[in-house]
């Protein structure tokens, strides 16, 4: 795929690669993938298209409603349609990323299909094929939800530009985006709070706590430490975390340790080292937790799976 610039933005191509020329355009595209690579970029966007900004190499900075969002590798940011924002980067080395723009028709088509097949979604306030929902604008880790995992799968295909069925990619992206959004709505509704603004702020803090767990699950995370990071009392954190995610912080840590342990066991890792590296007190406690989760001891699991 050649590098396209200038008036080539008006071509029917669905993936374009740009460098310095990107600042000359309005960034309100639909059903388009931009693969950017640049060292300096600064732009105010008064009216954006619905987009998913995926970090790849280096760090990009976005300012939305007075908040700074910095996207690095393995992270992505959602920007709603008609949202104003500022984008800035200045780097001694090229910063590379992808931006997927989704048109309203593909969002509506995906919503209509989901609502026909998942009746439970009808209870959600914005689960509608008629109106595009307002998505939660924040930095997401690609490892934390279905959309992020799909973007990781899509990343090398966007980089090569080969063998892509673009209609399928945009529809699948819209479908996974909506499923992830409705999951967030369900989690948020689980929080016992009467005011919507308070519930949203509490959910934001719970997500900070969950991200901290994602980053430090190998370590001995204390509840006091987690509550300080989330700026919540210990008991408020425990109660609200369980309401939103249907799991306690301790269970979240254990779940992540065991998921990683399972991969290492299947790769033939030393069981003593696995237990130590993943924060278990000893091999015995690791074996007990693993057996409770997967129905057999790690050594037997390796033999049979």
Backbone bond lengths (Angstrom), bond angles and torsions (degrees), N, CA, C in turn:
res aa  C-N    CA-C-N  psi(-1)  N-CA   C-N-CA  omega(-1)  CA-C   N-CA-C  phi
1 X - - - 1.472 - - 1.522 108.20 -
2 X 1.299 117.74 126.11 1.452 121.40 -178.50 1.519 110.76 -81.44
3 X 1.314 115.61 161.41 1.460 120.96 176.76 1.519 108.78 -76.67
4 X 1.320 116.66 127.01 1.455 121.52 -178.72 1.517 109.38 -110.29
5 X 1.301 116.94 144.46 1.462 120.08 -179.46 1.513 109.04 -153.22
6 X 1.356 115.11 176.26 1.456 120.43 176.87 1.511 112.34 57.89
7 X 1.328 117.10 -131.90 1.459 121.53 -175.04 1.517 112.59 -69.30
8 X 1.327 118.02 -9.74 1.459 119.26 -179.78 1.516 112.03 -67.13
9 X 1.339 118.93 -10.00 1.456 120.42 174.16 1.523 111.25 -63.73
10 X 1.301 117.90 -16.78 1.456 120.69 -177.61 1.525 111.65 -95.29
11 X 1.330 118.11 9.16 1.450 121.00 178.02 1.517 109.45 -78.39
12 X 1.353 117.49 162.50 1.465 119.57 178.56 1.518 113.31 -78.63
13 X 1.329 118.97 5.39 1.454 119.78 179.95 1.521 109.97 -64.27
14 X 1.327 115.74 150.45 1.457 120.58 -174.41 1.525 112.45 -103.25
15 X 1.337 118.35 -11.54 1.458 122.00 176.31 1.517 107.76 -134.04
16 X 1.325 116.81 125.57 1.452 120.73 179.32 1.518 109.54 -128.43
17 X 1.318 115.23 148.95 1.458 121.40 -179.99 1.519 107.83 -116.38
18 X 1.323 115.89 129.26 1.457 119.82 -176.06 1.517 109.76 -136.52
19 X 1.336 114.71 163.45 1.461 119.81 173.43 1.521 108.39 -126.63
20 X 1.316 118.49 -105.34 1.460 120.41 -173.24 1.531 113.51 -73.09
21 X 1.344 118.38 -18.85 1.462 120.27 -171.21 1.530 113.55 -75.91
22 X 1.321 118.53 -8.95 1.459 121.19 -172.08 1.524 112.78 -61.38
23 X 1.327 118.03 -30.59 1.461 120.99 -175.93 1.522 112.92 -66.91
24 X 1.332 118.01 -12.28 1.464 120.55 -177.89 1.523 112.93 -83.79
25 X 1.336 118.50 -1.92 1.458 120.39 -172.64 1.527 111.57 -117.70
26 X 1.339 115.28 163.27 1.461 121.35 -170.95 1.526 114.43 -80.28
27 X 1.309 117.75 -17.88 1.467 122.79 179.06 1.529 111.93 60.03
28 X 1.323 115.83 42.13 1.467 120.37 176.86 1.529 110.03 -122.66
29 X 1.330 115.65 39.74 1.457 121.70 -173.82 1.531 111.41 -75.24
30 X 1.335 115.04 169.86 1.458 121.93 173.97 1.523 108.89 -134.64
31 X 1.336 115.74 137.96 1.464 122.39 176.84 1.529 110.98 50.49
32 X 1.321 114.67 59.16 1.457 121.73 -177.69 1.523 108.76 -146.95
33 X 1.327 116.61 144.70 1.461 122.14 174.91 1.523 108.04 -114.98
34 X 1.317 116.48 127.44 1.464 121.79 175.65 1.523 108.52 -110.40
35 X 1.305 115.77 126.30 1.463 122.62 174.08 1.526 106.27 -106.92
36 X 1.327 116.76 106.73 1.464 121.00 -174.25 1.523 110.96 -106.37
37 X 1.320 114.30 148.92 1.469 121.37 177.05 1.525 107.30 -149.34
38 X 1.322 116.35 108.16 1.457 119.89 -174.99 1.521 110.05 -155.35
39 X 1.327 116.29 161.48 1.463 121.42 178.77 1.521 112.24 -103.66
40 X 1.322 116.41 -27.93 1.464 120.85 -178.29 1.520 108.56 -133.48
41 X 1.323 115.66 129.64 1.462 119.62 179.12 1.520 108.64 -156.79
42 X 1.323 116.40 134.07 1.463 120.97 177.44 1.519 108.07 -150.70
43 X 1.340 116.69 126.44 1.460 118.98 -177.11 1.523 110.50 -158.87
44 X 1.328 115.87 141.48 1.462 122.26 169.04 1.523 107.91 -99.91
45 X 1.328 116.33 126.99 1.465 121.78 -179.74 1.526 107.66 -112.79
46 X 1.332 118.87 109.21 1.469 120.69 -176.57 1.522 113.95 -78.15
47 X 1.345 117.32 -21.33 1.469 119.68 -173.67 1.525 108.44 -153.37
48 X 1.325 116.60 92.07 1.460 121.17 -173.52 1.520 111.86 -86.05
49 X 1.324 115.30 156.45 1.450 120.22 164.97 1.520 109.25 -80.04
50 X 1.341 117.59 162.54 1.460 121.20 174.79 1.522 108.18 -64.38
51 X 1.325 116.88 123.66 1.459 118.69 -173.62 1.517 111.95 -144.00
52 X 1.331 114.01 154.62 1.456 123.33 173.17 1.516 106.60 -118.59
53 X 1.327 117.02 117.45 1.455 122.04 -176.39 1.525 108.16 -103.62
54 X 1.327 115.93 114.78 1.462 122.94 -173.74 1.521 110.18 -108.89
55 X 1.337 116.60 120.32 1.453 120.68 177.68 1.519 111.44 -72.72
56 X 1.329 115.68 150.52 1.468 119.83 179.98 1.529 110.80 -135.87
57 X 1.324 117.05 -60.60 1.463 121.89 177.75 1.526 107.93 -132.87
58 X 1.329 117.27 128.22 1.454 120.33 -179.06 1.520 112.04 82.00
59 X 1.324 116.02 -163.75 1.461 121.27 -173.24 1.523 110.84 -136.34
60 X 1.343 115.87 131.82 1.457 122.96 175.59 1.526 108.89 -110.25
61 X 1.338 116.36 149.47 1.462 120.91 -176.76 1.526 109.95 -120.95
62 X 1.330 115.33 131.31 1.460 121.73 178.62 1.528 108.62 -126.60
63 X 1.327 115.81 140.41 1.459 121.65 178.82 1.527 107.85 -117.89
64 X 1.339 115.65 114.16 1.465 122.03 -177.14 1.521 108.42 -126.62
65 X 1.321 116.44 122.28 1.472 121.66 178.79 1.529 111.83 50.96
66 X 1.327 115.77 41.77 1.454 120.67 176.25 1.516 115.10 81.42
67 X 1.332 117.91 -0.99 1.459 121.10 179.70 1.523 110.61 -107.91
68 X 1.320 115.28 140.04 1.463 120.76 179.25 1.524 109.66 -93.55
69 X 1.319 115.89 132.39 1.462 122.69 176.99 1.528 107.61 -123.76
70 X 1.319 117.30 117.41 1.462 121.68 179.96 1.522 109.00 -108.62
71 X 1.330 116.04 120.76 1.460 121.83 -175.70 1.519 109.66 -102.95
72 X 1.316 115.90 122.67 1.451 121.56 175.63 1.514 110.86 -112.67
73 X 1.322 117.59 -172.33 1.464 120.75 177.20 1.528 111.15 -57.68
74 X 1.327 115.85 143.01 1.469 122.78 178.35 1.526 112.81 64.59
75 X 1.326 116.14 28.17 1.461 121.78 175.15 1.523 108.76 -134.35
76 X 1.341 115.40 156.98 1.458 118.78 174.98 1.522 109.96 -145.53
77 X 1.327 114.53 159.55 1.461 122.69 -179.40 1.520 108.75 -129.44
78 X 1.328 116.38 135.54 1.462 121.81 173.28 1.522 109.35 -96.03
79 X 1.329 116.81 135.09 1.464 121.91 174.74 1.522 107.66 -125.41
80 X 1.320 116.77 122.60 1.458 121.41 -176.66 1.524 112.26 -71.22
81 X 1.317 114.88 157.19 1.456 120.80 175.22 1.536 109.79 -61.41
82 X 1.324 115.90 139.94 1.467 124.60 179.22 1.533 112.76 69.65
83 X 1.322 117.12 13.24 1.463 120.09 176.88 1.527 109.77 -83.00
84 X 1.321 116.66 136.03 1.460 121.30 173.55 1.528 109.00 -89.12
85 X 1.323 116.82 142.36 1.459 120.05 177.25 1.523 109.67 -158.47
86 X 1.319 114.81 165.72 1.461 122.02 173.58 1.517 108.40 -117.66
87 X 1.318 115.71 141.16 1.461 121.61 178.68 1.523 108.58 -121.95
88 X 1.334 115.35 138.65 1.462 118.88 -177.20 1.523 109.69 -148.55
89 X 1.318 116.27 137.64 1.459 120.79 167.65 1.519 108.91 -155.11
90 X 1.302 114.91 146.32 1.458 122.70 174.89 1.514 106.29 -149.46
91 X 1.323 115.82 113.11 1.458 120.03 -172.02 1.527 109.93 -139.93
92 X 1.332 117.68 143.00 1.472 119.80 176.48 1.526 112.63 -69.48
93 X 1.328 116.09 -18.56 1.466 120.86 177.75 1.529 108.82 -123.62
94 X 1.321 118.15 155.88 1.471 120.27 -177.52 1.524 112.83 -59.83
95 X 1.323 114.83 136.30 1.464 122.65 173.59 1.523 107.12 -102.00
96 X 1.319 115.47 130.74 1.464 120.05 -173.33 1.522 109.93 -123.46
97 X 1.320 115.95 138.20 1.456 120.02 179.09 1.515 111.42 -160.00
98 X 1.327 114.86 175.08 1.456 121.84 179.34 1.524 108.68 -125.63
99 X 1.313 115.91 146.95 1.457 121.07 175.50 1.522 108.38 -133.75
100 X 1.326 116.25 121.27 1.459 121.92 178.97 1.520 108.71 -103.87
101 X 1.321 116.41 119.75 1.463 121.89 176.22 1.526 108.81 -99.89
102 X 1.332 116.24 130.88 1.460 121.84 -178.87 1.524 109.91 -116.42
103 X 1.326 116.25 128.48 1.459 120.63 177.43 1.519 111.40 -78.10
104 X 1.321 116.23 156.79 1.459 120.62 -179.53 1.530 112.80 -62.11
105 X 1.344 120.08 -37.61 1.470 119.27 179.02 1.524 113.57 -59.04
106 X 1.344 118.13 -39.59 1.464 119.16 -178.29 1.529 110.43 -71.51
107 X 1.336 117.70 -32.11 1.465 120.93 174.95 1.525 110.06 -64.99
108 X 1.322 116.94 -44.33 1.465 121.05 -179.54 1.525 111.35 -66.54
109 X 1.325 116.59 -38.71 1.461 119.88 178.90 1.528 110.88 -64.79
110 X 1.335 116.23 -43.62 1.463 120.12 178.95 1.523 110.89 -65.24
111 X 1.339 117.27 -40.65 1.466 120.93 179.52 1.519 111.04 -63.87
112 X 1.323 116.73 -41.46 1.465 120.29 -179.55 1.522 110.81 -61.65
113 X 1.337 116.52 -41.37 1.462 119.66 179.96 1.522 111.10 -67.93
114 X 1.321 117.26 -43.28 1.460 120.71 179.88 1.524 111.38 -62.52
115 X 1.316 116.48 -41.30 1.461 120.06 -177.13 1.518 112.15 -71.04
116 X 1.305 116.67 -23.24 1.467 119.07 176.11 1.522 111.24 -77.01
117 X 1.335 116.47 -27.02 1.459 119.75 -173.87 1.521 113.49 -105.48
118 X 1.339 118.02 -14.86 1.458 120.93 -178.55 1.526 108.73 -129.09
119 X 1.319 115.98 85.96 1.457 121.08 -173.69 1.523 112.69 -62.96
120 X 1.326 117.24 -26.73 1.462 119.33 -178.38 1.519 111.88 -62.78
121 X 1.327 117.38 -24.83 1.458 120.17 -179.12 1.520 112.24 -69.27
122 X 1.316 117.70 -15.45 1.462 120.43 -178.83 1.521 111.94 -64.79
123 X 1.327 116.97 -20.36 1.456 120.31 -179.78 1.520 112.66 -79.56
124 X 1.334 117.71 -11.38 1.453 120.15 -178.34 1.526 110.21 -79.86
125 X 1.328 117.65 143.34 1.463 120.79 -172.71 1.516 114.57 -63.63
126 X 1.354 118.28 -33.81 1.461 118.37 -177.41 1.520 111.83 -115.47
127 X 1.340 117.16 19.05 1.461 120.54 177.55 1.514 108.79 -80.33
128 X 1.310 115.93 80.88 1.454 121.43 -174.58 1.507 110.28 -134.88
129 X 1.323 115.87 141.37 1.456 120.10 174.85 1.522 110.82 -82.73
130 X 1.326 116.97 -7.14 1.461 120.75 -176.56 1.522 111.85 -88.34
131 X 1.330 116.74 -42.81 1.464 120.60 -174.55 1.523 110.25 -117.03
132 X 1.328 115.90 141.49 1.461 120.75 177.23 1.523 108.86 -77.71
133 X 1.331 118.62 129.03 1.464 119.70 -178.92 1.520 111.96 -71.27
134 X 1.311 115.59 164.23 1.458 121.35 172.81 1.518 107.30 -92.66
135 X 1.322 116.32 115.99 1.458 120.78 -174.10 1.527 110.66 -84.00
136 X 1.306 115.14 156.59 1.457 122.56 -177.55 1.521 108.68 -75.76
137 X 1.327 117.16 110.25 1.464 121.87 -175.73 1.523 109.76 -87.65
138 X 1.319 115.72 103.35 1.456 121.67 176.91 1.523 108.47 -160.04
139 X 1.329 116.05 171.09 1.457 120.52 174.66 1.528 108.75 -79.26
140 X 1.315 115.92 126.71 1.462 121.99 176.66 1.523 109.21 -111.98
141 X 1.320 116.83 143.74 1.454 121.24 168.00 1.528 107.87 -81.10
142 X 1.314 116.96 140.72 1.462 118.48 179.91 1.522 111.83 -67.05
143 X 1.324 116.95 -17.59 1.465 120.32 -179.32 1.523 112.90 -85.87
144 X 1.345 118.14 -7.09 1.463 118.62 -169.07 1.518 114.72 -93.90
145 X 1.335 119.06 -11.34 1.463 118.38 -179.54 1.527 111.02 -154.96
146 X 1.304 115.01 175.81 1.464 121.15 -175.76 1.524 111.78 -63.91
147 X 1.333 117.11 -40.43 1.458 119.77 -179.65 1.526 110.89 -62.93
148 X 1.330 116.97 -43.86 1.455 120.09 179.46 1.516 112.54 -61.04
149 X 1.324 116.53 -41.48 1.463 120.25 178.81 1.521 111.12 -65.83
150 X 1.334 116.61 -36.46 1.464 120.04 176.72 1.531 110.54 -66.23
151 X 1.331 117.28 -40.67 1.462 120.72 179.22 1.525 111.24 -63.83
152 X 1.332 117.25 -36.33 1.466 119.99 176.60 1.531 110.50 -64.30
153 X 1.320 116.06 -38.87 1.468 120.02 176.66 1.526 110.40 -65.51
154 X 1.324 116.40 -37.39 1.459 121.49 -175.72 1.525 112.54 -78.28
155 X 1.324 117.64 -26.90 1.465 121.75 -172.85 1.533 113.75 -51.46
156 X 1.344 120.26 -54.68 1.475 118.67 -178.70 1.519 113.10 -64.03
157 X 1.318 117.37 -27.93 1.466 120.39 178.37 1.525 110.59 -71.95
158 X 1.342 116.46 -36.95 1.459 119.16 175.45 1.525 110.52 -68.77
159 X 1.332 116.53 -35.63 1.460 119.99 -179.07 1.525 111.57 -65.60
160 X 1.335 116.51 -38.93 1.466 119.57 -179.24 1.526 111.65 -84.32
161 X 1.334 116.41 -32.86 1.457 120.27 -178.94 1.509 114.00 72.66
162 X 1.317 116.86 9.65 1.461 120.43 -175.48 1.528 110.91 -105.46
163 X 1.314 115.02 141.10 1.456 120.91 173.80 1.515 114.36 67.43
164 X 1.330 117.94 28.10 1.463 120.86 -178.82 1.525 110.06 -97.12
165 X 1.315 115.98 126.56 1.461 122.01 169.19 1.528 105.86 -90.94
166 X 1.334 117.12 96.43 1.453 120.59 -170.19 1.525 112.68 -64.16
167 X 1.316 117.71 -38.98 1.463 119.15 178.09 1.521 110.56 -59.13
168 X 1.329 115.63 -41.32 1.458 120.39 178.81 1.522 111.15 -67.31
169 X 1.336 116.77 -41.20 1.465 120.86 -179.41 1.520 111.03 -61.78
170 X 1.331 117.68 -46.34 1.462 120.06 -178.27 1.528 111.00 -66.65
171 X 1.334 116.79 -39.74 1.463 119.56 179.29 1.528 110.52 -67.40
172 X 1.335 117.45 -45.06 1.464 120.19 179.87 1.522 111.27 -64.47
173 X 1.335 116.83 -39.40 1.466 120.07 178.18 1.524 110.33 -62.41
174 X 1.332 116.77 -44.27 1.465 120.59 178.58 1.525 111.02 -62.44
175 X 1.327 116.74 -40.54 1.465 121.12 -179.59 1.524 111.36 -63.56
176 X 1.329 116.30 -48.22 1.465 120.12 -178.81 1.526 110.54 -68.71
177 X 1.331 116.96 -36.38 1.466 120.92 176.41 1.527 110.76 -59.21
178 X 1.317 117.15 -46.14 1.465 120.66 -179.65 1.525 111.43 -65.96
179 X 1.331 116.99 -41.76 1.467 118.97 178.98 1.525 110.83 -62.19
180 X 1.330 116.59 -42.31 1.463 120.15 178.86 1.524 110.58 -65.62
181 X 1.327 116.48 -40.14 1.467 120.68 179.38 1.527 110.98 -63.45
182 X 1.322 116.80 -46.29 1.462 119.66 -178.88 1.524 111.45 -67.08
183 X 1.324 117.16 -30.46 1.467 119.91 174.90 1.531 110.18 -64.82
184 X 1.327 116.54 -41.88 1.466 120.53 176.56 1.525 110.29 -61.33
185 X 1.337 116.44 -42.84 1.459 119.94 179.25 1.532 111.19 -61.31
186 X 1.325 116.12 -40.62 1.466 120.34 178.49 1.525 110.59 -64.29
187 X 1.336 116.51 -44.17 1.464 120.36 178.61 1.524 110.71 -61.74
188 X 1.316 116.07 -42.33 1.456 120.06 -178.16 1.524 111.43 -66.35
189 X 1.325 116.11 -38.66 1.463 119.86 179.89 1.522 112.11 -68.09
190 X 1.339 116.82 -21.63 1.456 119.72 178.94 1.516 113.58 -71.67
191 X 1.329 117.08 -16.70 1.463 121.21 -178.60 1.525 109.45 -77.25
192 X 1.318 115.92 126.55 1.469 121.24 -178.09 1.522 109.47 -76.92
193 X 1.326 115.14 92.53 1.460 120.61 -179.29 1.522 107.82 -155.98
194 X 1.318 117.53 134.11 1.460 120.41 -173.90 1.524 112.68 -81.03
195 X 1.326 118.16 -35.75 1.463 120.93 -176.49 1.525 110.87 -89.45
196 X 1.324 116.29 131.09 1.462 122.02 -177.97 1.527 111.28 -61.32
197 X 1.325 117.64 -43.48 1.463 121.06 -177.68 1.527 111.16 -64.56
198 X 1.340 116.59 -38.66 1.461 120.44 178.22 1.521 110.58 -67.99
199 X 1.335 116.56 -40.33 1.461 120.71 178.88 1.527 110.88 -62.78
200 X 1.326 116.67 -41.03 1.461 120.35 179.69 1.526 111.36 -66.08
201 X 1.328 116.92 -41.25 1.464 119.97 178.68 1.521 110.73 -66.31
202 X 1.322 117.09 -40.35 1.453 120.87 178.37 1.527 110.42 -64.51
203 X 1.323 116.39 -41.68 1.467 119.94 178.36 1.530 110.44 -63.01
204 X 1.326 116.79 -39.50 1.465 120.26 178.10 1.527 110.52 -59.47
205 X 1.330 117.01 -42.56 1.465 120.43 -179.80 1.525 111.16 -69.45
206 X 1.319 116.97 -36.24 1.462 120.14 176.84 1.526 110.61 -64.44
207 X 1.325 116.53 -36.74 1.468 120.03 177.16 1.524 110.85 -65.67
208 X 1.331 117.08 -34.77 1.465 120.37 175.72 1.527 109.73 -62.90
209 X 1.333 116.14 -42.82 1.465 120.27 178.17 1.523 110.80 -63.42
210 X 1.326 116.45 -42.77 1.466 119.70 -179.31 1.524 111.09 -65.61
211 X 1.332 117.47 -40.85 1.462 120.59 177.23 1.524 110.72 -62.45
212 X 1.328 116.61 -38.21 1.467 120.42 177.44 1.526 110.24 -61.74
213 X 1.326 116.15 -40.24 1.463 120.02 177.07 1.527 110.03 -64.29
214 X 1.327 117.36 -43.10 1.463 120.81 178.55 1.531 110.95 -56.62
215 X 1.334 116.12 -37.24 1.462 120.65 -175.81 1.524 113.61 -82.70
216 X 1.347 117.36 -23.79 1.463 119.92 -170.18 1.529 113.47 -128.56
217 X 1.333 118.08 19.10 1.466 119.17 -173.26 1.526 113.39 -64.25
218 X 1.320 117.92 -19.33 1.469 120.57 177.34 1.533 111.82 -75.04
219 X 1.320 115.89 -17.17 1.459 120.58 -176.87 1.531 110.64 -95.02
220 X 1.312 115.00 171.48 1.468 121.14 177.99 1.528 108.28 -85.71
221 X 1.331 116.76 90.61 1.462 121.47 -176.92 1.526 109.43 -83.10
222 X 1.311 115.97 122.51 1.456 121.24 177.66 1.531 109.73 -92.02
223 X 1.325 115.63 148.71 1.457 120.24 -179.07 1.526 111.16 -61.56
224 X 1.334 117.10 -36.68 1.462 120.58 178.54 1.531 110.50 -61.12
225 X 1.310 115.74 -40.72 1.461 121.38 179.40 1.527 110.81 -64.63
226 X 1.316 116.26 -43.39 1.461 121.14 -178.70 1.525 111.27 -67.97
227 X 1.318 116.97 -39.86 1.465 120.34 179.67 1.525 110.85 -67.49
228 X 1.323 116.96 -33.30 1.466 120.44 178.01 1.532 110.52 -67.71
229 X 1.324 116.63 -41.63 1.464 121.26 179.08 1.529 110.76 -63.08
230 X 1.337 116.18 -41.62 1.465 121.23 -177.34 1.527 112.85 -84.61
231 X 1.338 116.83 -8.38 1.473 122.00 -177.96 1.533 110.87 57.88
232 X 1.337 114.66 47.01 1.463 122.52 176.65 1.522 108.37 -134.92
233 X 1.324 116.60 153.61 1.455 118.87 173.67 1.527 109.16 -67.40
234 X 1.325 116.51 158.54 1.466 120.33 -177.64 1.527 111.36 -57.89
235 X 1.310 116.41 -44.93 1.462 119.78 -174.60 1.530 111.42 -74.69
236 X 1.330 116.32 -34.66 1.461 119.82 175.62 1.526 109.95 -65.43
237 X 1.325 116.26 -41.24 1.463 121.00 178.46 1.526 111.09 -62.68
238 X 1.323 116.85 -48.22 1.465 120.41 -178.73 1.522 111.56 -59.66
239 X 1.326 115.81 -48.21 1.459 120.02 -176.56 1.528 111.31 -65.86
240 X 1.323 116.89 -46.51 1.463 120.69 -175.43 1.526 111.67 -72.32
241 X 1.326 117.24 -35.87 1.465 120.70 179.09 1.525 110.20 -61.58
242 X 1.313 116.06 -43.76 1.465 120.20 179.23 1.530 110.59 -66.95
243 X 1.322 117.52 -38.30 1.463 120.67 178.85 1.529 111.33 -63.53
244 X 1.329 116.63 -42.05 1.465 120.35 -175.79 1.522 112.29 -77.82
245 X 1.326 117.05 -46.92 1.463 120.49 -169.73 1.524 113.86 -107.64
246 X 1.335 116.03 0.14 1.470 121.26 178.49 1.528 111.86 57.79
247 X 1.317 115.54 33.05 1.461 122.19 -179.59 1.522 106.83 -159.91
248 X 1.321 118.08 148.48 1.458 120.36 177.15 1.528 109.69 -85.97
249 X 1.332 118.06 161.57 1.467 119.19 176.50 1.529 112.55 -56.12
250 X 1.338 117.40 -40.89 1.464 119.75 178.87 1.527 110.75 -62.82
251 X 1.320 116.86 -43.74 1.463 120.25 178.59 1.526 111.22 -63.73
252 X 1.341 116.58 -34.43 1.466 120.88 177.37 1.524 110.58 -63.60
253 X 1.321 116.36 -45.47 1.466 120.83 177.87 1.523 110.31 -60.10
254 X 1.328 116.33 -48.11 1.461 120.77 -177.99 1.521 111.19 -63.30
255 X 1.319 116.57 -41.04 1.464 121.03 179.67 1.528 110.87 -61.10
256 X 1.325 117.10 -42.64 1.458 120.63 -179.31 1.526 111.17 -70.16
257 X 1.321 116.74 -39.55 1.462 119.73 177.26 1.526 111.17 -61.60
258 X 1.327 116.05 -43.69 1.459 119.68 -177.23 1.528 111.85 -70.74
259 X 1.323 117.21 -35.60 1.464 119.77 176.85 1.521 110.59 -63.21
260 X 1.344 116.08 -42.36 1.462 119.73 177.35 1.523 110.76 -68.89
261 X 1.334 116.48 -38.87 1.463 120.56 178.94 1.523 110.89 -61.14
262 X 1.316 116.15 -41.09 1.468 120.39 179.54 1.525 110.79 -58.23
263 X 1.336 117.04 -43.81 1.462 120.24 179.07 1.525 110.97 -63.96
264 X 1.323 116.57 -42.55 1.463 120.43 -178.20 1.527 111.61 -68.77
265 X 1.327 116.29 -36.39 1.469 120.22 177.06 1.523 110.10 -62.39
266 X 1.333 116.45 -45.53 1.464 120.34 -179.41 1.526 112.00 -67.27
267 X 1.337 116.47 -23.99 1.463 120.31 177.34 1.522 112.50 -83.77
268 X 1.341 116.50 -1.65 1.460 120.38 176.81 1.509 114.85 88.46
269 X 1.329 117.84 19.12 1.455 120.77 -178.57 1.518 113.16 -67.28
270 X 1.324 115.44 154.30 1.457 121.81 177.04 1.525 109.47 -67.74
271 X 1.329 117.30 128.66 1.462 121.13 -173.03 1.524 112.37 -66.55
272 X 1.326 117.05 -36.29 1.466 119.87 177.21 1.527 110.24 -62.50
273 X 1.329 115.71 -44.38 1.465 119.98 -179.14 1.526 111.57 -66.85
274 X 1.339 116.20 -39.45 1.462 120.00 178.90 1.524 110.18 -60.65
275 X 1.330 116.14 -46.92 1.462 120.49 -179.81 1.523 111.05 -59.72
276 X 1.320 116.34 -44.08 1.461 120.50 -178.13 1.526 111.59 -69.34
277 X 1.333 116.55 -44.81 1.467 120.47 -176.33 1.526 112.42 -66.51
278 X 1.333 117.13 -29.05 1.462 120.44 -176.21 1.529 113.09 -96.62
279 X 1.317 117.34 8.36 1.455 119.97 170.99 1.512 116.12 89.21
280 X 1.337 118.26 9.85 1.467 119.67 175.62 1.526 108.95 -76.72
281 X 1.323 116.34 147.99 1.462 119.98 -175.77 1.525 112.00 -65.70
282 X 1.324 116.98 -33.74 1.460 121.34 177.05 1.524 108.76 -163.60
283 X 1.333 115.72 176.32 1.466 119.60 -177.89 1.525 111.31 -65.56
284 X 1.315 116.64 -33.26 1.462 119.59 -178.50 1.526 111.26 -63.55
285 X 1.332 117.12 -46.06 1.466 120.04 179.72 1.527 110.74 -66.83
286 X 1.336 116.21 -34.84 1.465 120.12 176.46 1.525 111.08 -63.81
287 X 1.325 116.40 -46.97 1.469 120.73 -179.40 1.524 111.01 -61.84
288 X 1.319 116.27 -41.03 1.464 120.75 -179.80 1.528 110.77 -63.33
289 X 1.333 117.21 -45.45 1.465 120.94 -179.87 1.526 110.94 -67.25
290 X 1.324 116.78 -40.14 1.466 121.28 -179.56 1.529 110.33 -64.12
291 X 1.323 116.44 -43.56 1.464 120.65 -179.26 1.522 110.98 -65.23
292 X 1.329 116.53 -38.17 1.460 120.04 178.71 1.533 110.83 -65.01
293 X 1.331 116.57 -34.81 1.465 120.50 -177.26 1.523 112.71 -81.63
294 X 1.343 117.29 -39.83 1.468 120.59 -170.93 1.526 114.49 -116.12
295 X 1.334 116.64 1.76 1.456 119.66 172.28 1.507 115.92 84.83
296 X 1.319 117.92 -2.08 1.469 120.82 177.80 1.520 109.41 -157.94
297 X 1.321 115.46 160.84 1.458 120.80 -179.70 1.530 110.22 -66.42
298 X 1.336 118.11 156.80 1.469 120.57 -178.46 1.526 113.96 -54.83
299 X 1.325 117.29 -41.83 1.467 119.75 -178.32 1.527 111.13 -64.80
300 X 1.324 117.46 -40.52 1.465 120.85 177.76 1.527 111.03 -69.98
301 X 1.321 115.76 -36.83 1.467 119.88 179.17 1.526 110.09 -61.33
302 X 1.318 115.93 -41.17 1.466 120.50 179.60 1.526 110.76 -63.54
303 X 1.309 116.82 -39.78 1.469 120.83 -178.13 1.524 111.89 -69.03
304 X 1.332 116.66 -38.81 1.461 120.08 -172.39 1.526 113.73 -93.65
305 X 1.326 117.09 -16.27 1.472 119.12 -175.31 1.518 112.29 -117.70
